[in-house]
């Protein structure tokens, strides 16, 4: 009888550990998934305009800029980042490692484009 209880406890422990490992893998896969933020600048206006986007700490983010004019994206992260772009389409990959809200702005247009809510 004692062996049966021991065997049952071992099976339960293995099942629990397998479940916890699977959860960790799902979280890692979510963190590795690239978040794409599409930014469009046309005729002196830029979209989106202050939208919030949820991302995980360490998750890659692609800022995909399509523009009819040259400009600059300013990312208020630590350290701060700045990306100059030309007319056409360009993609800039960033990754924020600390939780918080990180604003992406156009200083030329004096506008917050998007706020990355990092968790």
VOGU-3710 file (C-alpha; in Angstrom, 3 decimals, decimal comma):
1> xxxxxxxxxx> 0,000/0,000/0,000  2,876/2,336/0,843  4,389/1,749/-2,632  1,082/2,655/-4,286  0,919/5,986/-2,426  4,562/6,726/-3,243  4,016/5,901/-6,919  0,896/8,095/-6,993  2,818/10,981/-5,421  5,627/10,610/-7,970
11> xxxxxxxxxx> 3,155/10,613/-10,886  1,377/13,686/-9,484  4,684/15,530/-9,054  5,830/14,714/-12,601  2,473/15,840/-14,008  2,644/19,116/-12,069  6,216/19,829/-13,180  5,378/19,072/-16,809  2,479/21,516/-16,621  4,667/24,256/-15,142
21> xxxxxxxxxx> 7,326/23,724/-17,809  4,709/24,005/-20,553  3,444/27,295/-19,099  6,956/28,717/-19,129  7,418/27,740/-22,770  4,156/29,482/-23,726  5,299/32,665/-21,969  8,658/32,540/-23,792  6,935/32,038/-27,154  4,708/35,046/-26,437
31> xxxxxxxxxx> 7,759/37,165/-25,583  9,557/36,132/-28,805  6,555/37,060/-30,980  7,229/40,355/-32,792  4,717/43,169/-32,236  4,367/45,286/-35,385  3,319/48,933/-34,993  2,358/50,445/-38,356  3,021/54,192/-38,523  1,855/56,301/-41,464
41> xxxxxxxxxx> 2,929/59,877/-42,109  1,112/61,632/-44,945  0,483/65,293/-45,743  1,916/66,487/-42,415  -0,152/64,160/-40,211  0,858/60,919/-38,552  -1,145/57,880/-37,452  -1,662/56,344/-34,966  -2,088/59,194/-32,539  -1,319/58,210/-28,942
51> xxxxxxxxxx> -2,627/54,619/-29,093  -1,483/52,236/-26,329  0,061/48,921/-27,314  0,732/46,143/-24,773  4,102/44,392/-25,010  6,073/42,124/-22,713  9,454/43,175/-21,346  12,091/41,995/-23,811  9,577/41,407/-26,606  10,737/42,637/-30,035
61> xxxxxxxxxx> 8,741/45,526/-31,510  8,938/46,545/-35,175  8,109/50,195/-35,868  7,061/50,056/-39,535  7,055/53,604/-40,932  5,444/54,504/-44,257  5,950/58,172/-45,042  5,691/60,701/-47,851  8,448/62,791/-46,231  11,605/62,384/-44,141
71> xxxxxxxxxx> 11,286/62,507/-40,372  12,496/61,170/-37,049  11,010/58,829/-34,454  12,037/59,495/-30,869  11,626/56,581/-28,423  11,596/57,651/-24,754  13,214/54,468/-23,458  16,289/54,045/-21,284  18,523/54,702/-23,095  16,529/56,951/-25,419
81> xxxxxxxxxx> 16,538/56,016/-29,098  16,106/58,045/-32,264  15,457/56,762/-35,783  15,670/58,940/-38,896  13,583/57,798/-41,861  13,188/58,877/-45,474  10,136/58,926/-47,733  9,017/55,353/-48,382  8,758/52,431/-45,967  11,324/51,557/-43,299
91> xxxxxxxxxx> 11,225/49,236/-40,292  13,044/49,824/-37,012  13,313/47,008/-34,454  13,361/47,927/-30,786  13,153/45,978/-27,554  12,230/47,434/-24,171  13,531/45,454/-21,206  11,987/47,362/-18,301  8,282/47,565/-17,437  6,611/50,946/-17,815
101> xxxxxxxxxx> 5,108/53,172/-20,490  7,422/54,180/-23,336  6,311/56,973/-25,668  7,215/56,984/-29,357  7,014/60,539/-30,690  7,532/62,733/-33,712  9,236/65,888/-32,480  8,833/67,522/-35,916  5,059/67,125/-35,707  4,984/67,553/-31,897
111> xxxxxxxxx> 2,904/64,398/-31,480  2,895/61,195/-29,444  2,478/58,430/-32,005  2,148/55,396/-29,761  2,679/54,441/-26,121  4,185/51,023/-25,501  2,876/49,620/-22,222  5,639/47,224/-21,203  4,773/44,529/-18,633
//
